[in-house]
Amino acid sequence: MVAISVLLTSASAWPGPFEDGINARDRGDYSTAFTTFKQLASSGDASSQFHLSLLYAAGKGVKVDSRQALFWLRQAATRGYPPAQSNLGVAFNMGRGVAQDSLKAYAWLSMAVAAGDSMAAINRDVVARKLSPEQLEQAKRLADDCLQGNFKPCL
């Protein structure tokens, strides 16, 4: 049993395509990172979708394209990737790339909180303080809907 555990642990540490993309990004090879993340994102990998959105937003390895950045951010968020949910919540809170909407901000941040994102909890509380009691109840209902996988009202 111990030998199998060690074997499985060491196999999971081997780099794969996603890690190759992260390593390329970290050494400033944004073109390779972009190509790697784009391929993985297109096949549905949420973490790659998130990192691809960041490259589009910053113009790293590709021209700045806020529409593509938001598209890939939404893809990752609806696939349950907490950093994307948190970033989308902040975008709705600040009106960056989307119409400002505190209820949607609260909902996306709540989803990230449910996944254990402690920074999202701080941001969600900031949003909550801007809402009336009625709006807060509405935001909580929206968050519950989204947590159940009904993302349409949250987008």
DSSP file with accessible surface (Angstrom, degrees, kcal/mol):
  #  RESIDUE AA STRUCTURE BP1 BP2  ACC     N-H-->O    O-->H-N    N-H-->O    O-->H-N    TCO  KAPPA ALPHA  PHI   PSI    X-CA   Y-CA   Z-CA
    1    1 A M     >        0   0  185      0, 0.0     4,-2.1     0, 0.0     5,-0.2   0.000 360.0 360.0 360.0 -41.9    0.0    0.0    0.0
    2    2 A V  H  >  +     0   0  116      1,-0.2     4,-2.5     2,-0.2     5,-0.2   0.919 360.0  52.7 -64.1 -41.3    2.8    2.4    0.8
    3    3 A A  H  > S+     0   0   76      1,-0.2     4,-2.3     2,-0.2    -1,-0.2   0.911 109.8  48.4 -62.9 -40.7    4.6    1.7   -2.5
    4    4 A I  H  > S+     0   0  103      2,-0.2     4,-2.8     1,-0.2     5,-0.2   0.934 110.6  51.4 -65.3 -42.9    1.4    2.5   -4.4
    5    5 A S  H  X S+     0   0   67     -4,-2.1     4,-2.4     1,-0.2    -2,-0.2   0.924 111.4  46.8 -60.4 -44.8    0.9    5.7   -2.5
    6    6 A V  H  X S+     0   0   91     -4,-2.5     4,-2.6     2,-0.2     5,-0.2   0.928 112.4  50.6 -64.1 -42.3    4.4    6.8   -3.2
    7    7 A L  H  X S+     0   0  120     -4,-2.3     4,-2.1    -5,-0.2    -2,-0.2   0.936 112.4  45.9 -63.1 -44.0    4.1    5.9   -6.8
    8    8 A L  H  X S+     0   0  116     -4,-2.8     4,-1.6     1,-0.2    -1,-0.2   0.897 112.9  50.9 -67.5 -38.1    0.8    7.9   -7.2
    9    9 A T  H  X S+     0   0   87     -4,-2.4     4,-0.7    -5,-0.2    -2,-0.2   0.942 111.9  45.4 -65.4 -45.5    2.2   10.9   -5.4
   10   10 A S  H >< S+     0   0   57     -4,-2.6     3,-0.7     1,-0.2     4,-0.4   0.878 109.6  55.8 -70.2 -31.2    5.3   11.1   -7.5
   11   11 A A  H >< S+     0   0   42     -4,-2.1     3,-1.2    -5,-0.2    -1,-0.2   0.885 103.4  54.7 -67.4 -34.4    3.4   10.6  -10.7
   12   12 A S  H 3< S+     0   0   97     -4,-1.6    -1,-0.2     1,-0.2    -2,-0.2   0.683 100.0  62.2 -73.7 -14.5    1.2   13.6   -9.9
   13   13 A A  T << S+     0   0   77     -3,-0.7    -1,-0.2    -4,-0.7    -2,-0.2   0.574  77.8 108.1 -85.2 -10.6    4.2   15.8   -9.5
   14   14 A W  S <  S-     0   0  183     -3,-1.2    -3,-0.0    -4,-0.4     2,-0.0  -0.453  79.8-107.3 -67.3 138.4    5.3   15.4  -13.1
   15   15 A P        -     0   0   91      0, 0.0    -1,-0.1     0, 0.0    -2,-0.1  -0.342  40.2-175.4 -67.7 147.1    4.8   18.5  -15.2
   16   16 A G     >  -     0   0   18     -3,-0.1     4,-2.4    -2,-0.0     5,-0.2  -0.644  46.3 -74.8-126.4-171.7    2.0   18.5  -17.7
   17   17 A P  H  > S+     0   0   78      0, 0.0     4,-2.1     0, 0.0     5,-0.1   0.884 128.6  51.4 -58.3 -41.3    0.8   21.0  -20.3
   18   18 A F  H  > S+     0   0   45      1,-0.2     4,-2.3     2,-0.2     5,-0.2   0.947 111.2  47.3 -62.0 -46.7   -0.8   23.3  -17.8
   19   19 A E  H  > S+     0   0   89      1,-0.2     4,-3.0     2,-0.2    -1,-0.2   0.863 108.4  56.5 -62.2 -34.8    2.4   23.5  -15.7
   20   20 A D  H  X S+     0   0   81     -4,-2.4     4,-2.4     2,-0.2    -1,-0.2   0.905 107.7  48.6 -61.2 -41.4    4.3   24.1  -19.0
   21   21 A G  H  X S+     0   0    0     -4,-2.1     4,-2.6     2,-0.2    -2,-0.2   0.915 111.9  48.1 -64.1 -43.1    2.1   27.1  -19.6
   22   22 A I  H  X S+     0   0   30     -4,-2.3     4,-2.9     2,-0.2    -2,-0.2   0.936 112.3  49.2 -62.8 -45.5    2.7   28.4  -16.1
   23   23 A N  H  X S+     0   0   82     -4,-3.0     4,-1.6     2,-0.2     6,-0.2   0.908 111.0  49.9 -62.0 -41.3    6.4   27.9  -16.4
   24   24 A A  H  <>S+     0   0    0     -4,-2.4     5,-2.6     2,-0.2     4,-0.3   0.937 112.3  47.8 -62.6 -45.0    6.5   29.7  -19.7
   25   25 A R  H ><5S+     0   0   70     -4,-2.6     3,-1.6     1,-0.2    -2,-0.2   0.932 109.4  53.5 -60.0 -45.1    4.5   32.6  -18.3
   26   26 A D  H 3<5S+     0   0  101     -4,-2.9    -1,-0.2     1,-0.3    -2,-0.2   0.804 109.6  47.3 -64.4 -28.7    6.8   32.8  -15.3
   27   27 A R  T 3<5S-     0   0  161     -4,-1.6    -1,-0.3    -3,-0.2    -2,-0.2   0.379 122.1-105.5 -94.6   7.8    9.9   33.1  -17.4
   28   28 A G  T < 5S+     0   0   39     -3,-1.6     2,-1.6    -4,-0.3     3,-0.2   0.559  78.7 134.0  85.1  10.5    8.2   35.7  -19.6
   29   29 A D     >< +     0   0   53     -5,-2.6     4,-2.2    -6,-0.2    -1,-0.2  -0.568  21.3 162.6 -90.8  73.8    7.6   33.5  -22.6
   30   30 A Y  H  >  +     0   0   76     -2,-1.6     4,-3.1     1,-0.2    -1,-0.2   0.803  65.6  60.9 -69.2 -28.7    4.0   34.8  -23.0
   31   31 A S  H  > S+     0   0   75     -3,-0.2     4,-2.4     2,-0.2    -1,-0.2   0.942 109.6  41.7 -63.4 -45.6    3.7   33.5  -26.6
   32   32 A T  H  > S+     0   0   57      2,-0.2     4,-2.8     1,-0.2     5,-0.2   0.918 114.9  51.4 -67.0 -42.5    4.2   29.9  -25.5
   33   33 A A  H  X S+     0   0    0     -4,-2.2     4,-3.1     1,-0.2     5,-0.3   0.937 110.6  49.3 -59.3 -45.7    2.0   30.5  -22.4
   34   34 A F  H  X S+     0   0   33     -4,-3.1     4,-2.9     1,-0.2     5,-0.2   0.942 112.2  47.1 -58.6 -49.8   -0.8   31.9  -24.6
   35   35 A T  H  X S+     0   0   84     -4,-2.4     4,-2.0     2,-0.2    -1,-0.2   0.920 115.1  46.5 -60.3 -43.5   -0.6   29.0  -27.1
   36   36 A T  H  X S+     0   0   24     -4,-2.8     4,-2.2     1,-0.2     5,-0.2   0.951 115.6  43.9 -64.8 -50.3   -0.6   26.4  -24.3
   37   37 A F  H  X S+     0   0    0     -4,-3.1     4,-3.3    -5,-0.2     5,-0.2   0.885 111.2  55.2 -64.4 -37.5   -3.4   28.0  -22.3
   38   38 A K  H  X S+     0   0   66     -4,-2.9     4,-2.4    -5,-0.3    -1,-0.2   0.933 109.3  46.8 -61.7 -44.8   -5.5   28.6  -25.5
   39   39 A Q  H  X S+     0   0  145     -4,-2.0     4,-0.9    -5,-0.2    -1,-0.2   0.942 117.7  41.7 -63.0 -47.4   -5.3   24.9  -26.4
   40   40 A L  H  <>S+     0   0   33     -4,-2.2     5,-2.2     1,-0.2     3,-0.5   0.893 113.7  52.8 -68.5 -38.9   -6.2   23.7  -23.0
   41   41 A A  H ><5S+     0   0    1     -4,-3.3     3,-1.9     1,-0.2    -1,-0.2   0.904 104.6  56.1 -63.0 -40.2   -8.9   26.4  -22.5
   42   42 A S  H 3<5S+     0   0   79     -4,-2.4    -1,-0.2     1,-0.3    -2,-0.2   0.770 104.6  53.5 -65.0 -24.3  -10.5   25.3  -25.8
   43   43 A S  T 3<5S-     0   0   94     -4,-0.9    -1,-0.3    -3,-0.5    -2,-0.2   0.368 128.9 -96.1 -92.3   4.9  -10.8   21.8  -24.5
   44   44 A G  T < 5 +     0   0   24     -3,-1.9     2,-0.7     1,-0.3    -3,-0.2   0.552  67.7 153.9 101.1   9.1  -12.6   23.0  -21.3
   45   45 A D     >< -     0   0   58     -5,-2.2     4,-2.2     1,-0.2    -1,-0.3  -0.613  29.3-159.3 -76.2 112.7   -9.8   23.3  -18.7
   46   46 A A  H  > S+     0   0   18     -2,-0.7     4,-2.4     1,-0.2    -1,-0.2   0.870  87.7  52.3 -64.0 -40.8  -11.0   26.0  -16.3
   47   47 A S  H  > S+     0   0   22      1,-0.2     4,-2.3     2,-0.2    -1,-0.2   0.913 112.0  47.1 -65.5 -36.8   -7.6   26.9  -14.8
   48   48 A S  H  > S+     0   0    0      2,-0.2     4,-2.7     1,-0.2    -2,-0.2   0.879 109.1  54.7 -69.1 -36.7   -6.3   27.5  -18.4
   49   49 A Q  H  X S+     0   0    2     -4,-2.2     4,-2.2     2,-0.2    -2,-0.2   0.921 109.5  48.2 -60.8 -42.8   -9.4   29.5  -19.2
   50   50 A F  H  X S+     0   0   18     -4,-2.4     4,-1.9     2,-0.2    -2,-0.2   0.949 113.4  45.2 -62.8 -49.3   -8.7   31.7  -16.3
   51   51 A H  H  X S+     0   0   22     -4,-2.3     4,-1.9     1,-0.2    -2,-0.2   0.871 111.1  54.2 -66.3 -33.9   -5.0   32.2  -17.1
   52   52 A L  H  X S+     0   0    0     -4,-2.7     4,-2.5     2,-0.2    -1,-0.2   0.916 105.5  53.7 -63.9 -40.3   -5.9   32.8  -20.8
   53   53 A S  H  X S+     0   0    5     -4,-2.2     4,-2.4     1,-0.2    -2,-0.2   0.901 107.3  51.4 -61.4 -38.6   -8.3   35.6  -19.6
   54   54 A L  H  X S+     0   0   66     -4,-1.9     4,-2.2     2,-0.2    -1,-0.2   0.893 108.7  50.5 -66.0 -39.0   -5.4   37.2  -17.7
   55   55 A L  H  X>S+     0   0    7     -4,-1.9     5,-2.0     2,-0.2     4,-1.4   0.922 112.1  47.2 -65.1 -43.3   -3.2   37.1  -20.7
   56   56 A Y  H  <5S+     0   0   17     -4,-2.5     9,-1.6     1,-0.2    -2,-0.2   0.907 112.6  50.0 -61.9 -42.4   -5.9   38.7  -22.9
   57   57 A A  H  <5S+     0   0   59     -4,-2.4    -2,-0.2     1,-0.2    -1,-0.2   0.875 119.4  36.1 -65.5 -36.6   -6.5   41.4  -20.2
   58   58 A A  H  <5S-     0   0   57     -4,-2.2    -1,-0.2    -5,-0.2    -2,-0.2   0.544 105.8-121.9 -94.8  -9.0   -2.8   42.3  -19.9
   59   59 A G  T  <5 +     0   0   27     -4,-1.4     2,-0.7     4,-0.3     5,-0.2   0.891  55.2 156.3  68.3  39.2   -1.8   41.9  -23.5
   60   60 A K  S   <S-     0   0   85     -5,-2.0    -1,-0.2    -6,-0.2    -2,-0.1  -0.883  75.0 -10.4-102.1 111.6    0.8   39.3  -22.7
   61   61 A G  S    S+     0   0   37     -2,-0.7     2,-0.3    -3,-0.1    -1,-0.2   0.445 138.9  45.2  82.1  -0.1    1.5   37.1  -25.7
   62   62 A V  S    S-     0   0   40     -7,-0.3    -1,-0.1   -28,-0.0     2,-0.1  -0.965  99.6 -82.1-163.3 158.5   -1.5   38.6  -27.5
   63   63 A K        -     0   0  185     -2,-0.3    -4,-0.3     1,-0.1    -3,-0.1  -0.432  60.7 -89.4 -67.1 147.8   -3.0   42.0  -28.1
   64   64 A V        +     0   0   99     -5,-0.2     2,-0.3    -6,-0.2    -7,-0.2  -0.374  53.3 172.2 -56.0 129.9   -5.2   43.3  -25.3
   65   65 A D     >  -     0   0   64     -9,-1.6     4,-2.5     1,-0.1     5,-0.2  -0.774  16.3-175.1-146.3  94.3   -8.7   42.1  -25.9
   66   66 A S  H  > S+     0   0   83     -2,-0.3     4,-2.4     1,-0.2     5,-0.2   0.824  85.6  56.1 -65.3 -29.2  -11.1   42.8  -23.1
   67   67 A R  H  > S+     0   0  208      2,-0.2     4,-2.5     1,-0.2    -1,-0.2   0.933 111.1  42.8 -67.6 -44.9  -14.0   40.9  -24.8
   68   68 A Q  H  > S+     0   0   60      2,-0.2     4,-2.6     1,-0.2     5,-0.3   0.890 112.4  54.9 -66.7 -37.8  -11.9   37.7  -25.0
   69   69 A A  H  X S+     0   0   11     -4,-2.5     4,-2.1     1,-0.2    -2,-0.2   0.944 112.4  42.6 -59.4 -46.5  -10.6   38.3  -21.5
   70   70 A L  H  X S+     0   0   27     -4,-2.4     4,-2.8     2,-0.2     5,-0.2   0.898 111.4  55.4 -68.2 -39.3  -14.2   38.4  -20.2
   71   71 A F  H  X S+     0   0   93     -4,-2.5     4,-2.1     1,-0.2    -2,-0.2   0.953 113.1  40.5 -57.1 -51.0  -15.3   35.5  -22.4
   72   72 A W  H  X S+     0   0   18     -4,-2.6     4,-2.4     2,-0.2    -1,-0.2   0.857 112.8  55.3 -71.1 -32.4  -12.6   33.2  -20.9
   73   73 A L  H  X S+     0   0   17     -4,-2.1     4,-2.6    -5,-0.3    -1,-0.2   0.940 109.7  46.9 -63.4 -43.8  -13.1   34.5  -17.4
   74   74 A R  H  X S+     0   0   72     -4,-2.8     4,-2.7     2,-0.2    -2,-0.2   0.893 109.6  54.1 -64.6 -40.2  -16.8   33.7  -17.6
   75   75 A Q  H  X S+     0   0   53     -4,-2.1     4,-1.0    -5,-0.2    -1,-0.2   0.944 112.6  43.0 -58.1 -48.4  -16.0   30.2  -19.0
   76   76 A A  H  <>S+     0   0    0     -4,-2.4     5,-2.2     1,-0.2     3,-0.3   0.901 113.5  52.0 -65.5 -40.6  -13.7   29.5  -16.1
   77   77 A A  H ><5S+     0   0    0     -4,-2.6     3,-1.7     1,-0.2    -2,-0.2   0.918 108.7  49.1 -64.2 -43.4  -16.2   31.0  -13.5
   78   78 A T  H 3<5S+     0   0   38     -4,-2.7    -1,-0.2     1,-0.3    -2,-0.2   0.697 105.2  59.7 -73.1 -15.3  -19.1   28.9  -14.7
   79   79 A R  T 3<5S-     0   0  121     -4,-1.0    -1,-0.3    -3,-0.3    -2,-0.2   0.346 124.4-104.9 -89.4   4.3  -16.9   25.8  -14.6
   80   80 A G  T < 5 +     0   0   37     -3,-1.7    -3,-0.2     1,-0.2    -2,-0.1   0.689  64.3 155.8  87.6  20.4  -16.5   26.5  -10.9
   81   81 A Y    >>< -     0   0   58     -5,-2.2     4,-2.2     1,-0.2     3,-0.7  -0.702  33.9-150.5 -84.7 109.2  -12.9   27.9  -10.8
   82   82 A P  H 3> S+     0   0   34      0, 0.0     4,-2.9     0, 0.0     5,-0.2   0.849  90.9  53.2 -54.1 -43.3  -12.8   30.0   -7.6
   83   83 A P  H 3> S+     0   0   41      0, 0.0     4,-2.5     0, 0.0     5,-0.2   0.902 112.2  47.3 -60.7 -35.0  -10.2   32.6   -8.8
   84   84 A A  H <> S+     0   0    0     -3,-0.7     4,-2.7     2,-0.2     5,-0.2   0.911 111.2  50.4 -70.0 -40.0  -12.3   33.3  -11.9
   85   85 A Q  H  X S+     0   0   13     -4,-2.2     4,-2.3     2,-0.2    -1,-0.2   0.927 112.5  47.5 -62.3 -42.4  -15.5   33.6   -9.8
   86   86 A S  H  X S+     0   0    8     -4,-2.9     4,-2.4     2,-0.2    -2,-0.2   0.936 112.9  47.4 -63.8 -47.6  -13.7   36.0   -7.5
   87   87 A N  H  X S+     0   0   64     -4,-2.5     4,-2.5    -5,-0.2    -2,-0.2   0.885 111.6  50.9 -63.0 -38.1  -12.4   38.1  -10.4
   88   88 A L  H  X S+     0   0    0     -4,-2.7     4,-2.6     2,-0.2    -1,-0.2   0.906 108.7  52.3 -67.2 -38.1  -15.8   38.1  -12.1
   89   89 A G  H  X S+     0   0    0     -4,-2.3     4,-2.3    -5,-0.2    -2,-0.2   0.925 110.4  47.3 -60.8 -43.8  -17.3   39.3   -8.8
   90   90 A V  H  X S+     0   0   40     -4,-2.4     4,-2.5     2,-0.2    -2,-0.2   0.909 109.6  54.2 -64.3 -40.4  -14.8   42.1   -8.6
   91   91 A A  H  X>S+     0   0   11     -4,-2.5     5,-2.0     1,-0.2     4,-1.6   0.932 110.9  45.2 -60.0 -44.8  -15.5   43.0  -12.3
   92   92 A F  H  <5S+     0   0    4     -4,-2.6     9,-2.3     1,-0.2    -1,-0.2   0.883 112.0  52.7 -66.6 -37.0  -19.2   43.3  -11.6
   93   93 A N  H  <5S+     0   0   31     -4,-2.3    -2,-0.2    -5,-0.2    -1,-0.2   0.903 120.5  31.9 -64.0 -39.9  -18.6   45.3   -8.4
   94   94 A M  H  <5S-     0   0   95     -4,-2.5    -1,-0.2    -5,-0.1    -2,-0.2   0.523 105.9-120.1 -97.0  -8.4  -16.4   47.8  -10.2
   95   95 A G  T  <5 +     0   0   30     -4,-1.6     2,-0.8     4,-0.2     5,-0.2   0.866  53.6 160.6  70.8  36.2  -18.1   47.7  -13.6
   96   96 A R  S   <S-     0   0  163     -5,-2.0    -1,-0.2    -6,-0.2    -2,-0.1  -0.810  76.1 -19.6 -96.4 105.3  -14.9   46.6  -15.4
   97   97 A G  S    S+     0   0   63     -2,-0.8     2,-0.3     1,-0.2    -1,-0.2   0.333 135.9  59.8  82.7 -10.6  -15.8   45.1  -18.7
   98   98 A V  S    S-     0   0   20     -7,-0.3     2,-0.2   -28,-0.0    -1,-0.2  -0.935 100.8 -83.2-139.7 162.3  -19.4   44.6  -17.6
   99   99 A A        -     0   0   82     -2,-0.3    -4,-0.2     1,-0.1    -3,-0.1  -0.480  58.2 -99.7 -65.9 137.3  -22.2   46.8  -16.3
  100  100 A Q        +     0   0   96     -5,-0.2     2,-0.3    -6,-0.2    -7,-0.2  -0.393  53.8 166.0 -60.2 129.8  -21.7   47.5  -12.6
  101  101 A D     >  -     0   0   49     -9,-2.3     4,-2.3    -2,-0.1     5,-0.1  -0.782  24.2-169.7-153.5 103.0  -24.1   45.2  -10.7
  102  102 A S  H  > S+     0   0   22     -2,-0.3     4,-2.5     1,-0.2     5,-0.2   0.815  88.9  56.5 -66.6 -31.1  -23.6   44.7   -7.0
  103  103 A L  H  > S+     0   0   31      2,-0.2     4,-2.2     1,-0.2    -1,-0.2   0.940 111.1  42.4 -67.2 -45.1  -26.1   41.8   -6.8
  104  104 A K  H  > S+     0   0   48      2,-0.2     4,-2.7     1,-0.2     5,-0.3   0.886 112.6  55.0 -67.3 -36.8  -24.1   39.8   -9.4
  105  105 A A  H  X S+     0   0    0     -4,-2.3     4,-2.5     1,-0.2     5,-0.2   0.951 109.2  47.0 -58.5 -48.7  -20.9   40.8   -7.7
  106  106 A Y  H  X S+     0   0   18     -4,-2.5     4,-2.4     1,-0.2    -2,-0.2   0.911 112.0  51.2 -59.4 -43.5  -22.2   39.4   -4.4
  107  107 A A  H  X S+     0   0    0     -4,-2.2     4,-1.9     2,-0.2    -2,-0.2   0.943 112.4  43.8 -62.9 -49.0  -23.3   36.2   -6.1
  108  108 A W  H  X S+     0   0    0     -4,-2.7     4,-1.9     1,-0.2    -1,-0.2   0.917 114.6  49.6 -65.4 -40.2  -20.0   35.5   -7.9
  109  109 A L  H  X S+     0   0    1     -4,-2.5     4,-2.5    -5,-0.3    -1,-0.2   0.898 108.1  54.9 -65.7 -36.0  -18.0   36.4   -4.8
  110  110 A S  H  X S+     0   0    9     -4,-2.4     4,-2.6    -5,-0.2    -1,-0.2   0.881 105.3  52.6 -63.7 -38.0  -20.3   34.1   -2.7
  111  111 A M  H  X S+     0   0    5     -4,-1.9     4,-1.1     2,-0.2    -1,-0.2   0.921 110.2  47.5 -64.1 -41.4  -19.5   31.2   -5.1
  112  112 A A  H  <>S+     0   0    0     -4,-1.9     5,-2.3     1,-0.2     3,-0.4   0.903 111.0  52.0 -65.9 -38.6  -15.8   31.8   -4.6
  113  113 A V  H ><5S+     0   0   37     -4,-2.5     3,-2.4     1,-0.2    -2,-0.2   0.924 104.4  56.1 -62.0 -43.8  -16.3   31.9   -0.8
  114  114 A A  H 3<5S+     0   0   71     -4,-2.6    -1,-0.2     1,-0.3    -2,-0.2   0.797 105.6  53.0 -60.0 -25.9  -18.2   28.6   -0.9
  115  115 A A  T 3<5S-     0   0   61     -4,-1.1    -1,-0.3    -3,-0.4    -2,-0.2   0.380 129.7 -96.5 -90.7   2.6  -15.1   27.1   -2.6
  116  116 A G  T < 5 +     0   0   65     -3,-2.4     2,-1.0     1,-0.2    -3,-0.2   0.589  69.6 151.5  99.0  12.4  -12.9   28.4    0.2
  117  117 A D     >< -     0   0   37     -5,-2.3     4,-1.1     1,-0.2    -1,-0.2  -0.648  22.5-172.3 -81.4 105.1  -11.5   31.7   -1.2
  118  118 A S  H  > S+     0   0   96     -2,-1.0     4,-1.4     1,-0.2    -1,-0.2   0.833  82.4  55.2 -70.9 -32.1  -10.9   33.8    1.8
  119  119 A M  H  > S+     0   0  110      1,-0.2     4,-2.3     2,-0.2    -1,-0.2   0.888 103.4  56.5 -67.8 -35.1  -10.1   37.0   -0.1
  120  120 A A  H  > S+     0   0    0      1,-0.2     4,-3.1     2,-0.2    -1,-0.2   0.858 101.3  58.1 -63.0 -33.0  -13.4   36.7   -1.9
  121  121 A A  H  X S+     0   0   26     -4,-1.1     4,-2.1     2,-0.2    -1,-0.2   0.917 106.4  47.7 -63.2 -41.4  -15.1   36.7    1.5
  122  122 A I  H  X S+     0   0   99     -4,-1.4     4,-1.7     2,-0.2    -2,-0.2   0.944 114.6  45.6 -63.5 -47.1  -13.5   40.1    2.3
  123  123 A N  H  X S+     0   0   50     -4,-2.3     4,-2.1     1,-0.2    -2,-0.2   0.884 110.6  53.7 -65.2 -38.3  -14.6   41.5   -1.1
  124  124 A R  H  X S+     0   0   57     -4,-3.1     4,-2.9     1,-0.2    -1,-0.2   0.914 107.2  51.7 -62.8 -39.9  -18.1   40.0   -0.7
  125  125 A D  H  X S+     0   0   72     -4,-2.1     4,-1.8     2,-0.2    -1,-0.2   0.874 106.9  53.5 -65.9 -34.3  -18.4   41.8    2.7
  126  126 A V  H  X S+     0   0   58     -4,-1.7     4,-0.6     2,-0.2    -1,-0.2   0.934 111.8  45.2 -63.0 -45.1  -17.4   45.1    1.0
  127  127 A V  H >X S+     0   0    0     -4,-2.1     3,-1.5     1,-0.2     4,-0.5   0.930 109.0  56.4 -63.6 -44.3  -20.2   44.6   -1.6
  128  128 A A  H >< S+     0   0   19     -4,-2.9     3,-1.4     1,-0.3    -1,-0.2   0.862  99.3  59.7 -58.7 -36.4  -22.7   43.6    1.1
  129  129 A R  H 3< S+     0   0  186     -4,-1.8    -1,-0.3     1,-0.3    -2,-0.2   0.736 101.7  55.1 -66.8 -19.7  -22.1   46.9    3.0
  130  130 A K  H << S+     0   0  109     -3,-1.5     2,-0.3    -4,-0.6    -1,-0.3   0.596  96.0  86.5 -85.0 -11.3  -23.3   48.8   -0.1
  131  131 A L  S << S-     0   0   21     -3,-1.4    -3,-0.0    -4,-0.5     0, 0.0  -0.656  76.8-124.5 -96.3 146.0  -26.6   46.9   -0.3
  132  132 A S     >  -     0   0   40     -2,-0.3     4,-2.9     1,-0.1     5,-0.2  -0.365  39.4-101.2 -71.3 164.1  -29.8   47.7    1.4
  133  133 A P  H  > S+     0   0   97      0, 0.0     4,-2.0     0, 0.0     5,-0.2   0.896 125.9  49.4 -56.2 -38.9  -31.3   44.8    3.5
  134  134 A E  H  > S+     0   0  138      2,-0.2     4,-2.1     1,-0.2     5,-0.1   0.911 111.8  47.7 -66.7 -43.0  -33.7   44.1    0.7
  135  135 A Q  H  > S+     0   0   84      2,-0.2     4,-2.9     1,-0.2    -1,-0.2   0.891 109.3  54.3 -64.9 -37.5  -31.0   44.1   -1.9
  136  136 A L  H  X S+     0   0   38     -4,-2.9     4,-2.4     2,-0.2    -2,-0.2   0.916 108.4  48.5 -63.5 -42.3  -28.8   41.8    0.3
  137  137 A E  H  X S+     0   0   96     -4,-2.0     4,-2.0    -5,-0.2    -1,-0.2   0.914 112.5  49.0 -63.4 -40.4  -31.6   39.3    0.5
  138  138 A Q  H  X S+     0   0   97     -4,-2.1     4,-2.4     2,-0.2    -2,-0.2   0.909 110.6  50.6 -64.0 -42.4  -32.0   39.5   -3.3
  139  139 A A  H  X S+     0   0    0     -4,-2.9     4,-2.7     1,-0.2    -2,-0.2   0.894 109.0  51.7 -63.6 -39.2  -28.3   39.0   -3.7
  140  140 A K  H  X S+     0   0   80     -4,-2.4     4,-2.4     2,-0.2    -1,-0.2   0.898 109.6  49.2 -65.5 -39.7  -28.3   36.0   -1.4
  141  141 A R  H  X S+     0   0  147     -4,-2.0     4,-2.3     2,-0.2    -2,-0.2   0.914 111.5  49.5 -64.6 -41.8  -31.1   34.4   -3.4
  142  142 A L  H  X S+     0   0   28     -4,-2.4     4,-2.6     1,-0.2    -2,-0.2   0.924 110.3  50.7 -62.1 -44.3  -29.2   35.0   -6.6
  143  143 A A  H  X S+     0   0    3     -4,-2.7     4,-2.9     1,-0.2    -2,-0.2   0.917 108.9  51.5 -60.1 -42.3  -26.1   33.5   -5.1
  144  144 A D  H  X S+     0   0   96     -4,-2.4     4,-1.2     1,-0.2    -1,-0.2   0.914 109.9  49.6 -61.7 -43.0  -28.1   30.4   -4.1
  145  145 A D  H  <>S+     0   0   76     -4,-2.3     5,-2.0     1,-0.2     3,-0.5   0.934 113.3  46.1 -57.7 -49.1  -29.4   30.1   -7.6
  146  146 A a  H ><5S+     0   0    0     -4,-2.6     3,-2.0     1,-0.2    -2,-0.2   0.881 107.0  57.2 -65.2 -38.6  -25.9   30.3   -9.1
  147  147 A L  H 3<5S+     0   0   77     -4,-2.9    -1,-0.2     1,-0.3    -2,-0.2   0.780 102.6  56.8 -62.6 -25.0  -24.5   27.9   -6.5
  148  148 A Q  T 3<5S-     0   0  163     -4,-1.2    -1,-0.3    -3,-0.5    -2,-0.2   0.414 128.8 -99.2 -84.0   0.1  -27.1   25.4   -7.8
  149  149 A G  T < 5S+     0   0   44     -3,-2.0     2,-1.4     1,-0.2    -3,-0.2   0.488  85.1 129.4  96.5   4.9  -25.6   25.8  -11.3
  150  150 A N      < +     0   0   74     -5,-2.0     4,-0.2     1,-0.2    -1,-0.2  -0.668  23.0 159.0 -91.6  83.5  -28.2   28.3  -12.7
  151  151 A F    >>  +     0   0   46     -2,-1.4     3,-1.5     1,-0.2     4,-0.9   0.672  45.1  90.2 -83.3 -17.6  -25.6   30.8  -14.0
  152  152 A K  G >4 S+     0   0  180      1,-0.3     3,-1.2     2,-0.2    -1,-0.2   0.895  89.4  45.7 -51.8 -48.2  -27.8   32.6  -16.5
  153  153 A P  G 34 S+     0   0   50      0, 0.0    -1,-0.3     0, 0.0    -2,-0.1   0.739 111.1  56.1 -69.1 -16.1  -29.1   35.3  -14.1
  154  154 A a  G <4        0   0    0     -3,-1.5    -2,-0.2    -4,-0.2   -46,-0.1   0.565 360.0 360.0 -88.8 -12.1  -25.6   35.8  -12.8
  155  155 A L    <<        0   0   66     -3,-1.2    -1,-0.2    -4,-0.9    -3,-0.1   0.653 360.0 360.0 -95.7 360.0  -24.1   36.6  -16.2
